[in-house]
């Protein structure tokens, strides 16, 4: 597996740039990944990120955007505002999770 240094931490990533070990994730990594994507994280972003990590831990896979909007207290419109250009993938990436199933 290739590695990348993100916010001073060396992490393994897959061919799409997603972290392969969610346990290696931390808030500094999330902040750096968001910055690389042109985002500055707000409380609403963290609400989604925390939901994604909790859900993935319970279900064994990153949640898709539909599950996020149904359970994290954000609308589909908010998801696209918070995580433009592929909110499911971008939320998973910043959350240190694998690419959600069903995302292209």
Secondary structure as GFF3:
##gff-version 3
##sequence-region A 1 104
A	DSSP	beta_strand	2	6	.	.	.	ID=ss1
A	DSSP	beta_strand	9	13	.	.	.	ID=ss2
A	DSSP	three_ten_helix	22	24	.	.	.	ID=ss3
A	DSSP	alpha_helix	27	36	.	.	.	ID=ss4
A	DSSP	alpha_helix	43	59	.	.	.	ID=ss5
A	DSSP	alpha_helix	65	71	.	.	.	ID=ss6
A	DSSP	alpha_helix	76	82	.	.	.	ID=ss7
A	DSSP	alpha_helix	87	94	.	.	.	ID=ss8
###
